[in-house]
Amino acid sequence: MKKKNGSRLLGGGRLASIGASFISIIIGLLFGFLFLILLSLFNSGGDGFSSIISNAWKFGFKQILMGGFYLPPISLGQEIAATAPLIMTGLSVGFAFKAGLFNIGAAGQYTLGAFGALYCAIVLGLPWWACLIGATLFGALWGAIPGIFKAYLNIHEVISSIMFNWIGLYAVNTIMYGGGAGVMYDSSKTKVWDLRSLFPASVIPDLGIAALFKNRSTTIAIFLAIVIAIIIYIIIDKTTFGYELKACGYNKNAAKYAGINEKKTIILSMIIAGALAGFGAGLYYLSGIAEWKPLESTALPAIGFNGIAVALLASSNPIGVIFSALFISHITTGGSLMNSQYFPPEVADIISGIIIYLCAFSPFFKQMLMKLGSQRRAAELVDSTGEEPPPTNGSVPGAGILELGETAEKGADQ
């Protein structure tokens, strides 16, 4: 009976996390629609209120809601292609979150991963799978540095990873450009060489998917990303290392007292986080979606920071990251399809930003949902037994240790 109640509690916690994410999404979309109405109002030229709302819906919000389904199959293929690297940066941030680390350096690790993939393709002429390994190793190397600084020098990973974001970006641009004569640089097009035309063996195969979506950039990358997400889920929830990772995330000192090598865990978690971001860059550039432009890439890749939104929205759950990445890619694709005469595509980024901000309130939403659930269960108990349950002050026992509770319960049973 005790085990059944514990499982029910843990399941309720997961459902509450999902519910909290949905609340963040709904409120974010509502704010986005209001923002579109305000933009339409300022550009209305004296139109009536019904016309303003109609324009906000017809030329903006409809496209955001439909995303890739607005102009299928091409736009749907674009959405799928953009989802694959976003899954990886979301996993990168979420994996570090599990260890209590804020990997804001995913953008820099993604940048180094792009360099590794393109170097292996253009300079070494390696096949696509070897280029993906190169991208992963370069990302892992760049993730290891903040991890080492955190473990041995107690330098906060946010500070060090931000610094290495920019170091990585300008180092990559400088090497690729090579004064205009770099071996990776096509001076006639001011970007790196086109892989699809010059190095086809380095392009990730599509196995017929590209023809289905009429978009040659839609490859098997999405399936590779999903497989990696499942592997990360198994590592986190089903292995000893995953347990140690979460233990360090909850309390590093307690984990150390329990015999866990917290320094090794911190470094390994950042190495894996960097490897995931680098792998995501490989999926993007080896799919031929775009070419790196050293002279124009003066800002960090936005996909690295979008991974933060993906991880927060999924509560760092690797399986949830798949769906949250698909959602962020969905509204971003929809934003690019809006009528630019009425609304800029950056509106989709504003909606994503609002959702990120609301994710900070996820613990509040989750607690609210769990309180409602406990009240409902208490009412069911009164109806079935006629006895008043003991007071819980609106809280659910063990709600603060949902992640480790299931593992601990299994250990107690054994």
SVG drawing of the C-alpha trace seen along z (x, -y; Angstrom):
<svg xmlns="http://www.w3.org/2000/svg" viewBox="-19 -57 64 64">
<polyline fill="none" stroke="black" stroke-width="0.4" points="0.0,0.0 2.8,-2.4 4.6,-1.7 1.3,-2.3 0.9,-5.7 4.4,-6.7 4.1,-5.8 0.9,-7.8 2.6,-10.8 5.5,-10.6 3.1,-10.3 1.2,-13.3 4.4,-15.3 5.2,-14.6 1.7,-15.5 2.0,-18.7 5.2,-19.5 3.6,-18.9 0.6,-21.0 2.9,-23.9 4.5,-23.9 1.2,-24.0 0.1,-26.9 3.3,-28.8 2.7,-28.1 -1.0,-29.2 -0.2,-32.4 2.8,-33.1 0.6,-32.7 -2.1,-34.9 0.4,-37.7 1.8,-37.2 -1.7,-37.7 -2.2,-40.8 1.2,-42.1 0.1,-41.5 -3.2,-43.4 -1.2,-46.3 1.1,-46.3 -2.0,-46.2 -3.5,-49.0 -0.5,-51.3 -0.5,-50.5 -4.3,-50.5 -4.7,-54.0 -8.0,-54.4 -9.5,-51.0 -12.2,-49.6 -11.4,-47.3 -12.8,-44.3 -10.5,-44.9 -7.5,-45.3 -8.2,-41.9 -8.8,-40.3 -5.5,-41.6 -3.7,-40.3 -5.2,-36.9 -5.0,-36.7 -1.6,-38.1 0.2,-37.0 -1.2,-34.8 -2.7,-32.2 0.7,-31.6 2.3,-31.2 -0.3,-28.7 -0.1,-26.7 3.7,-26.9 5.0,-24.5 1.4,-23.4 0.7,-26.8 2.5,-26.1 3.1,-22.3 5.0,-20.3 8.0,-22.6 7.5,-24.7 6.8,-21.5 10.1,-20.1 11.9,-23.3 10.3,-22.9 11.5,-19.4 15.0,-20.3 15.2,-23.1 13.9,-20.9 16.8,-18.4 19.6,-20.8 17.2,-22.5 16.6,-19.1 20.4,-18.8 20.9,-22.3 17.9,-21.7 19.4,-18.4 22.7,-20.2 21.2,-22.8 18.9,-20.3 21.6,-17.7 23.7,-20.4 20.6,-21.5 20.4,-18.0 23.8,-18.5 22.9,-21.9 24.8,-23.7 23.6,-26.5 25.2,-25.8 24.7,-29.2 27.7,-28.2 25.7,-26.0 26.0,-28.7 29.8,-28.6 29.9,-24.8 27.5,-24.8 29.9,-27.1 32.9,-24.8 30.8,-21.9 30.0,-23.7 33.7,-24.3 34.6,-20.6 31.9,-19.4 32.9,-21.7 36.7,-21.1 36.2,-17.4 34.1,-17.8 36.0,-20.4 39.6,-19.9 39.7,-16.2 36.9,-15.1 35.5,-12.6 32.0,-11.0 29.0,-12.5 29.1,-10.2 32.8,-10.9 32.1,-14.6 29.4,-14.3 31.9,-12.6 34.3,-15.6 31.6,-18.1 30.8,-16.2 34.5,-16.1 35.0,-19.8 31.8,-20.7 32.9,-18.4 36.3,-20.0 34.7,-23.5 32.2,-22.3 35.0,-20.7 36.8,-24.0 34.0,-25.7 33.5,-22.3 37.2,-22.1 37.1,-25.8 33.9,-25.0 35.2,-21.8 38.7,-22.9 38.7,-26.7 35.0,-27.2 34.6,-29.7 30.9,-30.0 30.0,-28.2 27.8,-31.1 30.8,-33.5 33.3,-31.2 30.9,-29.8 29.9,-33.3 33.5,-34.3 34.2,-31.1 31.2,-31.7 32.8,-34.8 36.3,-33.4 35.0,-30.4 33.0,-32.6 35.8,-34.9 38.4,-32.1 36.2,-30.1 35.5,-33.1 39.2,-34.0 40.3,-30.5 37.6,-30.0 38.2,-33.3 42.0,-33.0 42.5,-36.6 40.2,-35.8 42.3,-32.9 41.3,-30.2 41.0,-26.7 37.4,-26.5 36.4,-29.9 34.8,-30.6 35.8,-34.2 33.4,-34.5 30.4,-33.8 31.8,-35.1 31.0,-31.9 32.4,-28.4 32.3,-26.0 28.9,-24.5 29.0,-20.9 26.2,-19.6 27.9,-20.5 31.6,-19.9 31.5,-17.3 28.3,-15.3 29.7,-12.4 29.8,-14.7 26.1,-15.6 23.7,-13.6 21.5,-11.4 17.8,-11.9 16.6,-8.4 13.7,-9.8 12.5,-12.3 13.7,-15.3 11.5,-14.3 8.5,-13.7 8.7,-17.3 10.1,-18.8 13.0,-20.2 16.5,-18.9 17.6,-20.0 15.2,-17.6 17.4,-14.6 17.5,-11.8 19.0,-14.3 15.7,-14.4 15.8,-10.7 19.4,-10.9 18.4,-13.7 15.4,-11.6 17.7,-8.6 20.2,-10.7 17.4,-12.1 16.3,-8.6 19.8,-7.6 20.2,-10.6 16.9,-9.7 18.2,-6.2 21.5,-7.6 19.8,-10.1 17.0,-7.9 18.4,-4.3 22.1,-4.5 24.2,-5.0 25.9,-8.0 22.5,-9.6 21.7,-9.1 25.0,-10.7 24.4,-13.5 21.0,-14.4 22.4,-14.0 25.1,-16.6 22.4,-18.8 20.3,-18.7 23.1,-19.1 26.8,-18.9 28.0,-18.7 25.6,-15.9 26.6,-14.0 30.3,-14.4 29.5,-13.1 27.7,-10.1 30.9,-9.2 30.1,-10.7 33.1,-12.3 31.4,-15.7 34.4,-17.1 34.3,-14.2 30.5,-14.5 30.7,-18.3 33.3,-17.9 31.7,-14.9 28.3,-16.6 29.8,-19.7 31.7,-17.5 28.5,-15.7 26.6,-18.9 29.2,-20.4 29.2,-17.2 25.4,-17.4 25.5,-21.0 28.4,-20.2 26.4,-17.2 23.5,-19.6 25.7,-21.9 26.8,-18.9 23.2,-18.0 22.5,-21.5 25.4,-22.3 25.9,-18.7 22.2,-18.8 23.1,-21.7 20.5,-24.0 23.0,-26.9 26.7,-27.7 28.8,-29.5 29.5,-33.1 32.7,-34.2 32.3,-37.9 28.6,-38.1 28.6,-35.7 29.3,-38.4 26.5,-37.2 26.3,-33.9 24.0,-31.3 20.5,-31.9 19.8,-28.2 22.2,-27.9 20.1,-30.3 16.9,-28.8 18.0,-25.6 17.5,-27.2 13.9,-27.8 13.5,-24.2 15.1,-22.8 13.0,-25.0 9.8,-24.2 10.5,-20.5 11.6,-20.7 14.9,-19.2 13.2,-15.9 15.0,-14.5 11.8,-13.1 10.0,-16.3 12.8,-18.2 11.8,-16.5 8.3,-18.0 9.3,-21.4 11.9,-21.7 9.3,-20.9 7.0,-23.6 9.7,-26.3 10.6,-25.3 6.9,-25.4 6.2,-28.9 9.6,-30.1 8.7,-28.7 5.3,-30.3 6.9,-33.6 8.9,-33.4 5.7,-32.9 3.9,-36.0 3.1,-38.8 6.2,-41.1 4.2,-44.1 2.2,-43.8 4.4,-42.1 8.1,-41.3 9.1,-37.6 10.8,-38.5 7.4,-38.4 7.9,-34.7 11.0,-35.3 9.1,-37.7 6.5,-34.9 9.4,-32.5 10.9,-35.0 7.6,-35.4 7.3,-31.7 10.9,-31.5 10.0,-34.2 6.9,-32.3 9.0,-29.1 10.5,-30.8 7.1,-30.5 6.8,-26.8 7.4,-25.8 4.5,-28.1 2.3,-26.6 3.4,-23.1 2.7,-23.7 -0.7,-25.1 -1.6,-22.1 -0.4,-19.6 -2.4,-21.5 -5.5,-21.2 -4.7,-17.5 -4.3,-16.9 -7.5,-18.7 -9.3,-16.5 -7.9,-13.3 -8.8,-14.5 -12.4,-15.1 -12.5,-11.6 -11.3,-10.1 -14.0,-11.9 -16.6,-10.7 -15.4,-7.1 -14.7,-6.8 -16.6,-9.6 -13.5,-10.5 -11.6,-13.8 -8.0,-13.3 -5.1,-14.8 -4.2,-18.4 -1.5,-18.8 -1.4,-22.7 -2.0,-22.3 1.3,-20.5 2.0,-17.1 4.5,-15.1 7.7,-14.4 6.9,-16.9 10.3,-18.4 12.2,-15.2 10.1,-13.8 13.1,-13.3 15.1,-11.1 12.1,-9.6 11.5,-6.8 15.1,-5.7 15.2,-5.8 12.0,-3.8 13.4,-1.1 16.5,-1.0 14.5,-0.6 12.5,2.3 15.6,4.1"/>
</svg>
